[in-house]
């Protein structure tokens, strides 16, 4: 049986989640490996939340938010950049390839960008193989 990665996607309520919804209603094709979690702002994603996703069996984590300058909460996407960079350093220390974590800016009108970004990310994770962290569940 071929390896099918498990991807957790954290998507901003105001932009990225709407972009994912647009991809769906537009019937754009992308792999079903993504489990999307809506968050009010990408700036609310902490390194701990990203680490928990890996601990629970994710092979990759995709964080998406509003474009820089378009954040509903003014500076949330800037905070997300810092949080994801902290998480990238932590996962590297734990032996998880930093390429397993992706941050992407996707607006509500970019359904095609959402579909292509997650498709590319799933392919990247397929090439990397299973996460070195074993799931407890």
LINPE-V576682 format. One record per pair of residues at least 24 apart in sequence whose C-alpha atoms are under 6 Angstrom apart, sorted by the first residue. I is the first residue (numbers start at 1). J is the second residue. D is the distance in whole Angstrom. If there is no record, write none. Layout:
# LINPE-V576682
i=[I | I]
j=[J | J]
d=[D | D]
This chain:
# LINPE-V576682
i=[5 | 6 | 6 | 6 | 7 | 7 | 7 | 7 | 7 | 7 | 8 | 8 | 8 | 9 | 9 | 9 | 9 | 9 | 9 | 10 | 10 | 10 | 11 | 11 | 11 | 12 | 12 | 12 | 12 | 12 | 13 | 13 | 13 | 15 | 15 | 15 | 16 | 16 | 16 | 16 | 16 | 18 | 19 | 19 | 19 | 19 | 19 | 20 | 20 | 22 | 23 | 30 | 30 | 42 | 42 | 43 | 43 | 43 | 43 | 46 | 47 | 47 | 55 | 56 | 57 | 59 | 59 | 60 | 60 | 61 | 62 | 62 | 63 | 64 | 64 | 64 | 65 | 65 | 66 | 66 | 66 | 67]
j=[59 | 33 | 58 | 59 | 33 | 34 | 58 | 59 | 60 | 61 | 34 | 35 | 61 | 35 | 36 | 37 | 61 | 62 | 63 | 36 | 37 | 63 | 38 | 39 | 64 | 39 | 40 | 41 | 42 | 65 | 38 | 39 | 40 | 66 | 107 | 108 | 64 | 65 | 106 | 107 | 108 | 108 | 107 | 108 | 109 | 110 | 111 | 111 | 114 | 111 | 111 | 115 | 119 | 77 | 80 | 76 | 77 | 79 | 80 | 83 | 83 | 87 | 135 | 135 | 135 | 130 | 131 | 100 | 101 | 101 | 101 | 102 | 103 | 103 | 104 | 105 | 105 | 106 | 105 | 106 | 107 | 105]
d=[6 | 6 | 5 | 5 | 6 | 5 | 5 | 6 | 5 | 6 | 6 | 5 | 5 | 6 | 5 | 6 | 6 | 4 | 6 | 6 | 5 | 5 | 5 | 6 | 5 | 5 | 6 | 5 | 5 | 5 | 6 | 6 | 5 | 5 | 5 | 4 | 6 | 5 | 5 | 5 | 6 | 5 | 6 | 4 | 6 | 5 | 5 | 6 | 6 | 5 | 4 | 5 | 6 | 6 | 6 | 4 | 5 | 5 | 4 | 6 | 6 | 5 | 6 | 5 | 4 | 6 | 5 | 5 | 6 | 5 | 6 | 5 | 5 | 6 | 5 | 5 | 5 | 6 | 5 | 6 | 6 | 5]
